[in-house]
Amino acid sequence: MRSKKRGAGYGRENNRSDGFERSSGHSCSDLLIIGGGAAGMCAAFAARKMARSQGIGDEQFVITILERNSSVGAKIRISGGGRCNITHAGTVKDLLRKGFQRKVEQRFLRHALHAFSNEDVRAMLATCGVETAARDDGKVFPVSRNARDVLEAFQSMLLNAGVHLVAGERVTRAERLEEGFRVASEGREHTCRFLVLATGGVSYRQTGTTGDGLDIAISLGHSVVKPSPALAPIYLKPPPPPELVGVSLRGTGLRVQCSGTVVSRNGDVLITHKGVSGPACLSLSVDAALLLNSHGKGELTLDFFPDHSSEEVAVLLLRHGEAHGSQFIRKYLQAQQAIPSAMVPYVMLQAGIDRQEKWGSLTKKARRSLQRTLKDFSLGWLKSIPLDAGEVSAGGVALQEIHPGTMESRVCSDLFLCGELLDYTGEVGGFNLQAAFSTGWLAGSSIRYPVQA
Ligand SMILES: Cc1cc2nc3c(=O)[nH]c(=O)nc-3n(C[C@H](O)[C@H](O)[C@H](O)COP(=O)(O)OP(=O)(O)OC[C@H]3O[C@@H](n4cnc5c(N)ncnc54)[C@H](O)[C@@H]3O)c2cc1C
């Protein structure tokens, strides 16, 4: 049976040049998608593609996106600092291994990434004239380095797909009916046969992601892993001294420790006026937030030589000291690429070594202290890891409640969930957009179309 009230009202009042509509009164769609981000738009493309491939006309299968903002893709527009790190190069296996820490996430996302891979994303953009290129580190960007080009491509694909976009429409409730769903959005009502929830995470709330989708998912029977910060800066108490603000460290070890629990990452770190940021910090933030949450505190330290053990550093210092007795310790430290020169006085202070000290007069105890400091330089104590400042949020709808092969809910049939709303967290590098595209695509292509009468 085809949805009885299909297409009522939509598509006929669309006279805005940007393709957006304002809905009025009651509306009815076959497929309703809540959230016009990367996942929601891909769900719409895939659903339309599947429908057309089965000879189902656009008017016979009405697809509507309800988006609370005045336009779609707010996060695509700001992603990658406005350059849009759209995906990551490599095989699906590479993407899962590099992009997602937890085995449960890797298992869950495998199907979606095979259904719509990084190459599929790039090919889709290429059909709209947006060429992409991979950097040496695997990050893929549009050649123009302009996120707006990506967004415009998505907007034109939505128009070509005959998808009805209803902007400025904040959904507040959804309810399962005997057949389909009733969805309420600030004074209006929508009914649909199939529902896709693609409302994103809970960080960068000004982009529209305030967690509405989580409440809707709960009301439809789902459980939610409490959102927590991820890919976020770490704030310290006390904040770093002004002389260190703006200092960046390459390939350093960043560690948070408390009562024997240690979490760490290696990579680039930037010291900010509130604490730290940079790729290693963003990646560590999810574990650091969990540690802070469970222990109430945690110390942030730097390992200037993450590729060498403490013993190796001890031997290195001993040999250097024996060979360069007349050299100032500070000169040696300043010559180390791993230690920014602005940090040298702080390293010496923490190691308890005077700036006039030379290798020849350094005691064994002081050398040990220097070695410990180089491997474990304290930058301060965790103050907070702001949820809203994260590029993504961890937590979300529990993965075990979603069929990984279709993105359909296991607890509410005909409901599909996709994107950052789900309890996965990608690393920096294009993995989060890719996961949103892939899960959205899989959701849209998994809609079981009603058999024609
Ligand atoms: C600053 C920043 C930079 C980033 N850079 C990158 C990058 O370079 N590469 C990368 O891979 N990832 C990046 N990310 C992460 C990436 O943008 C997200 O993971 C991805 O966009 C999530 O897609 P989504 O469709 O699941 O959610 P979103 O893109 O967040 O879309 C959800 C949509 O749902 C709408 N919505 C929410 N609630 C309602 C409601 N009640 N009713 C109607 N609509 C609603 C929102 O307005 C929003 O438009 C970045 C994130 C940020 C914040």
The ligand as an ORCA input file, in Angstrom:
! r2SCAN-3c Opt
* xyz 0 1
  C      33.711     23.919     13.626
  C      33.548     22.536     13.070
  C      34.403     22.079     12.087
  C      34.269     20.781     11.585
  N      35.102     20.374     10.602
  C      34.974     19.124     10.096
  C      35.781     18.699      9.008
  O      36.545     19.467      8.434
  N      35.654     17.408      8.607
  C      34.768     16.532      9.188
  O      34.710     15.376      8.779
  N      33.953     16.942     10.176
  C      34.027     18.196     10.633
  N      33.185     18.619     11.635
  C      32.156     17.678     12.125
  C      31.032     17.533     11.095
  O      30.670     18.814     10.606
  C      29.803     16.852     11.723
  O      30.181     15.657     12.352
  C      28.759     16.553     10.639
  O      28.380     17.728      9.982
  C      27.544     15.893     11.272
  O      26.549     15.784     10.277
  P      25.022     15.505     10.703
  O      24.243     15.609      9.449
  O      24.939     14.285     11.496
  O      24.661     16.686     11.678
  P      24.617     18.260     11.393
  O      25.469     18.610     10.238
  O      24.890     18.899     12.673
  O      23.111     18.505     10.914
  C      22.046     18.393     11.797
  C      20.978     19.341     11.320
  O      19.793     19.097     12.062
  C      19.182     20.335     12.321
  N      18.303     20.177     13.487
  C      18.666     19.908     14.761
  N      17.584     19.846     15.549
  C      16.509     20.077     14.751
  C      15.116     20.145     14.987
  N      14.587     19.997     16.203
  N      14.287     20.390     13.918
  C      14.786     20.577     12.677
  N      16.119     20.547     12.414
  C      16.967     20.287     13.424
  C      20.343     21.278     12.591
  O      19.967     22.620     12.439
  C      21.347     20.796     11.554
  O      21.215     21.521     10.354
  C      33.266     19.919     12.106
  C      32.392     20.399     13.079
  C      32.508     21.688     13.545
  C      31.534     22.185     14.584
*
